[in-house]
Amino acid sequence: MFKRLSVVPGLLMISLGLAGCGDSGEDGNLEGISTLDTTAGDDVGTSEGSTGDGDMGTTADTSTGDGDTTTTTDGTTTTDGGTTTDGGTTTGGDPIDNLPPSDQPPGNLSPSEVPMFVSFGWDDNAYSGLEGSGGTGGMHWSTEMVKSRTNPAGSGQSATYDGAPVTMSYYFTGTYIGAWQSESPTYVKRSWRAAYDEGHEIGNHTYSHPHGSAYSVAQWTPELSDTLDWLTKPHDPNEIDFEPDDTKGIGVPLAEIYGFRTPYLEYNDNTLTVQEELGFLYDCSIEEGWQPEQDGTNYNWPFTLDNGSPGHDVLVSWDLKEPITPHPGLWELPVHPVIVPPDAACAQYGIPTGLRAKLKALVSWFDEGSGKITGFDYNLWVSFGLTKEEFVATLSYTLDQRLAGNRAPFMFGTHTDYYSSKYTAPMNSTAQERREAMEAFLDYALSKPEVRVVSNKQILDWVRQPVAL
């Protein structure tokens, strides 16, 4: 059961020389890794391949609650087994707190009954993009992008976010408001606070963006607690532009911070232990979907770590991770690979044939057969150097595989920094082209009547108490 503990402010780690952490990506840890140094000052990440065996079975959870009669907010009534009087299906009873990994939707729902969730989880967020900050794009662009966009109307049911505003998740790296790194912390605070005020989810991405795969509990704790401290300090909208006030943050209530993602997807069992101790509801750092039998139509839905993680076990079998222990009640919203379109589908998505062969020539461990790349913009823009058109095609094809399959949530990892005029790492695209690509994919997703673009927390709320479309 989720509960939020109070935070004891940690010692702020201010002089860390981490100006490049806003340039870093979540590059993963899979078999066939290849180190890429993208630019001077950038962090060096690792790139994933899809080799190795690691067949992992999944178990379906057929529980639909305790069978109690429950009246929902739209007036329907659930009874024993979770069937509603209007023909829909819900779990009934209390929210689910223990759900094993499964490629089947929760609540005994069929894929055709469930929303096709899409989320954007923005990490780091160093550049505000606000007037006076010296740059454009970044945070301000990301929140402005969705202001005029809403989800498909559906039947008007609130439990499935029909017609609801598009919302996103932001995982903030605390050093950008705790110290002068990318620009004046005052501007960064304003842009972060604006995201909160506009209804987006606020999450935690550590304080100093460390490589923490070998960190102890004592090392992980301040990374999370210091950022919680900065996120919850009171916000002052009148803070002086270039005189940041260390007593001010962005004023988010502690009880409203639910999720955490670790930098570079580098985590260990201690990372999860600290999340439990600090009262987080979910983690979104573990990669799932590299199992060879999973092809983008049958990825695992979110699950609790009571029962382990098949994707993590694959990494253990490849000697890339250490085993993790059970973490009852801590949810995992996994990182799934995106799928590069095969030749037979390229024309449908507006690109020339041969993209998989092109990427294989660029990155030797890329598997042309599966077309899988870690589901982060870093991997597409930086590691594989996709163009605007290739980026949109890859995300659109990936979404369509989900829609043709089990509709596991498409939770895409992103970085607002890459869409800022201040971001200068070499890519095969401009910041403007990258912004246009994200907006093009968002519009493509919203053109699908089954799609709901919401925050990761909203996805998890639905998974815990599923309701049919």
N, C-alpha and C positions, 0 to 999 in steps of 0.2 A: 504494500500500500504506500502510495506516495506521501511523503511528508517533508516539509522544508525545515531544516535546522537553522538556527541563527548563525551568523557569520562573525568570526573574530577576525578583524582586519589584520592582514599579514604585513610583514616588512615590505615596502614597495621597492622593487628592483628597478631603479631608474636609469643608471648609467650602464647599459648593457651592450651598446654598440650594435643595435639590432635594426638599423635603418633599412636593411634589406628584407625584413620579415614580412613586410607588406607585399613583396614581390614573390613570395614563396607559394608553392602549390602543394596540393595533396596528391602526391605522386604514387603512393601505394608501396606495396612490398611483395609483389608476386614473382613467381619463378621466371628466370631469364632476365633479371633486373639489369639495367644499364644506366650508369650514372651520367647525368647531363648537367653541365655547368652552363646555364643559359645566358648569363651576363655578369659582368663584374659587379660585385655587391649583392647579387642574388644568392639565395640559399640554394644549395645543391640538393636535388631530390633524387629519388629512384623511380624508374619506370617499370611497369609491370608487363610481363608476358602472360600467356595463358597455357604454358606447357605444364607437364606434371599430370599425375593421375588424380588422386584425391576424390574419387567418387564418394559422395556423401548422400545417404538417404535422408528423406524428410518425413516427418510424421504430421498427419493432419489432426487438428483439434476440432472435435465435433461437439464440444460443449456449447450449449446455448443458454447458459445462465441457470438460475435456480428454479425456473418455472413459475415464479410468482406472477400474478397479474399486475401489469404496470400500464398506466396511461401516459402516452407520450405527449410532447408539446404540440403536435399537430392534431391531437384528439383521437388517434388510434389507440387500441388497447392490445397489449401483448398478454398472452396466456401461456399455459404450460407448453414448453417447447419453443417458445419465442415467436409464434406465428401471429401476425397482427390481423385485426378484423377486416382491414381493407386489402388484404392479400399480400402485403409486404412481409418482410421478415426482419426481426431484430433479435438480439441476444436475450433481452429481458433481464431483470434483476440488476445487480450491482455491476459496475464496470469490470471488465476482465483484468485480472492482475497476474495471470500465469498463462502464457500462450506459447506452446512449443513452436519451433520453426516448421513452417509448412508452405507449400506452394499453392494451397487452397485458401480462398478468402475466408475470413472469420465468420462466425455466426451461421454456419451451414448455408451461406448464400452462394449462388452460382455466379460465375464471372459476369454474366449478362445483367445481374441484379445490382452490381456494385459500381460506385463511381470510379472513373479512371483518374486517380489523384496524380497531380503533377506539383512538385514543389521546387523552389529555388532556395538553397541554403547558402547565404553569402558569408564568406569567411574574411577575417582580417579587417577590411574596411578602413583604410588609412587616409583616404582622400575624400574630403567632404564634397567638393564640387560646388561649394557655395560662392556667391559673389564676394569678392574680397580675399578669397583664399589663394588666388593665383592659379586656379585650375578649373576645368569643367568636367562634367561626367561624374564618375565615381558614385558615391552614396546618393547625392541629390538626384542624379539621373535615374538611379534604380527605383527610388520611391516615386518620382514623377512618372516613370514608365507605366505604372499600373493604376494611376489615379483615374484614368478615363476608361479602364477596362473592368468588366464584370464577368462573372462566370455564367455559363449557359443557364437559361431560366428553368429548365426542367419542369417539374410540377409545382414549383414554389415551396418545396419542403425544406425547412431550415436545417434539419438534421443531416441533409446531404449537400448543404451549401448551395442550393439552387438559387441562381441569381445574386449570390453574395459577392461582395467586393473581392478582387484578387488580392491575396495577402502572401507575404513571404517570411522567411526566417533569416535572422542576422546573428552570426556568431562572432562576437567582438573580441579583438585582442586588446587587452587593457592598456598596454604600454602606449597606445596612440592617444590616450587621454591622460595617462599618468605621467607622461614625459613628452618633451617636444621632439618628435621623431620625424614624421612626414610633413607636417605643417602645424600651425598653432593648435594646441589641444582645444582651444575655445571653439574653433570652427568644427572640429571633429565631433565634439560633444553636441553641438547644435544639430549636426546632420544625424547623429545617432538618436538624439531625442526626437527629432522629426519622424524617424521611422516608427518609434514607439507611439507617438501621438497619432500617427496615421493608421494604427491598428496592426502593425506587423509584430511578429514574435521576436523577442530579444533573448539571445543565448550567449554562451560562454565559449571562448576559443583560446583560453589561457591568457596569462599576462605577457610573457616574453616570447611566445611562439618557439618553444624549445624542441630540439630533437630528444624526445623523452622515452624512447623505447626501453631504456635501462633505468629509468627513474624509480626511486623509492617512494613510499607513501609520503615521507617527510619532504621530498622534493616536489611531488605533484600537488600537495595540499596548498601551498601558497600560490602556485600558478593559477589554481581555480579560485581560491578564496580572495586573493588580491583583486582579481577582475570583478568578482561579485561585489567587493567593497566599492570599487570605482563606479560600477553600474548603478549601485543603490544610493550613493551619495546624492544629496539634494541637487537639483538642477537650477541654475540661475540663467534665465534667458538674456539677462543684461550683463553677463560676464564680459569683460573688456576683451576686444578682439585679440590683441597681442600681449595680454597680461593674464594668462590663465591662472585660475584660482584652484589650488590643490585641495581645497575643502569642498569643491563642487564636482559633481559627476553628471549623470543623466536622469537620476531620480526614478528609476524603475523599481517598483516594490519587489522585494526578494521573493515573495510568494509567486510572482509571475515569471520567474526565470526557471525554465524547466529542462533545457537541453544543453548538451555539451558536445563539441567535436574537438578531437586532438589534432594538433598540427602535423602535417605530412602523413596523416593516418598512422602515426607511430604511437602505439599504446602498449600497455602490458596489464597484467592483472591488478597492479597497484592503481592504475588509472581508474579502473572501474570501482575499486574499493573506495577511493576518495570521492567519486561521484555519489556512491551510496552514503558515505558519511556526511556529505554536504547536502544531501536531500534532493539530488537531481532525479527527474522522472525518466529521462531517456538519454542514451548515448547515440551518436551517429557516426562512429569512427571505423566500424568493422566492415570489411569488404565481403560481400556475398555474390555468388553468380559465376565464379570462375570454374565451378564444377562443369566438366565436359558435357554432362547431360542437360545443362541449362543453356537455353539458346535465346533468351530475351522474351520468350513467351511464357516462361514458367519459373521466374525468379521467386524466391521466398518473400512472403509478406513480413511486416514487422513482427517481432516476437520478443518474449522476455528471456533474460539470461539465466533464469532458473535451470534451463535445459541445455545450455551450451549454444554454440554457434557453428553450424556446418562449415560456413565459409572460413571462420577462424581455424577450424580443424584442418582445412586444406593447407593453410599457411604453415601450421605446425608440421604437417606431413612433409612439407618442402623445406623444413628447418629455417623458416623465416620468422616464426613467432614461437614464444613459449606458451604452454597450455594456460588456460584461464580456469578459475574455479567458478562454481555457480554464484550468481548474484541475484537472489530472489527479488522479483518485482521491478528490477531495472530493465527497461525496455531498450531494444536495439532497433534503430531505424537504419538499415544497412545501406552501404554504398554499392550500387550495382553497376556493372559495366554498361556503357553504351555500345551499340552495334553499328559498325560502319556498313553502309549499303553494299550488297554484292553487285556484281556486274549486271545481273538480270533486273535489278531494281533501280539502277542509277538514273536511267532516263526518266522514270516516274518522279524522281526527286530533283530533276533539273541539273544534273551534273554528268560529265562524260564518264564512260565506263573506265574501269581500271583503277579506281581509288584504292582498293585493298592492295593491289600490286604496287602502287605508288608508295603506300605507307610501309609495305614490307621492305622496299628498297631503301627507305629512309631509316627504319628502325628494325633491325634484323630479327628481334624476337617476336615481332607482331605476327599473330596467327591469322593468315588469310582465310583459313577455313571458318573460324568462329567470328572474326571481325571485331573482337572485343577490345575495348579500351576503357580504363578506369573512368568512372562517371563524374569527372570534374572538367571544368573549362580549361584549367591549367594543362591537362593532358592533351586536349584537342588543340588549343591555341599555341602552346609552347612546345611540348614534347613532340607532337606530330605536325605542327605547323600548318594546320588546316586553313583554308581560305574561308571567307564569309559563306560562300555557297556550299562548301563541303561541310562546314559546321552546321548550317541549317538542315542540310540533307541528313546528316548523321543523327541529329536529335529527332527529326521528324520520322525517320525510319525506325528509330528505337521506340518512339511512342507508338507507332503503328503495330510493332510486334507485341507490345503490351496489350493493345486493344484487341488484337487477334488471339490473345492467349488468356492468361488468368488475371489480367489487370492489376498485377502487383504495382504499388505506387512507384512512379518515376520521380525519384528524389535526386535532383541534379545538384552537384556541388559547384559553387561559383565564387568569384572574388570580384567585388566592385572595383578594386584597384585596376584591373585589366581594362576597364572601361573609362578610365580617367585620362585626361590629356597629359597628366604628369607621369604616367607609366611609360617607360622608355625602353623596356626590354625588346630585343628584336623579335618580330613575328612576321608572318605573311599576311598581315592585315593591319589596318589603322584602328585607333580607338573608336573612331566613328563607324567603321565597318563592323567592329565587334558589337557596338551598341545596336546597330541595325540588324545584325544577325540574331541577337537575343530577342529583339522586338518581333522579328519575323517569325521566330519559333513560337513565341508566346501567342501570337495571333493564330498561327497554325493550330496550336493546341486548343485554343478557345473556340475554334471553328468546329470542334468535335462535340456533339451534344452530351456525350457521357463524361467529358473532362471537367474536373474541378481543380483550379489552381489555387491552392491554399497553403498555409504554413505547415511545417512538420508537426507542430503541436495539434493543429486541427485534424491532420491525418490521424494522429494517434488517438485523439478523442473519438473519432469515428471507429477506429479499429477496436477500441475498448468497449464501445457500445454501437455495434454496426446496425445500420438501418438501410433497407433496400431503396434504390432509386424509385 
